[in-house]
């Protein structure tokens, strides 16, 4: 597995994971359980998204599109 995205928080990691899976790229959320071990205060930077090596190039391209769009994703009908 290749790490293709380090998220600010768990929710952003879930968005990127869902985006990759929508494009038929199997994705794994790393660091999900680490967040609960810290305590009641949210900790940033623990979550990341990894993909199998065979999907690395396609995943990097999609992540770059996500990042260059200011963190907004388009829906199927073109709305953001």
Buried (B, 14 or more C-beta within 10 A) or exposed (E): BBEBBBBEBBEBBBBBBEBBEEEEBBBBBBBBEEBEEEEEEEBEEBBBBBBEEEBBEBBBEBBEEBEEEEEEBEEEEEEE
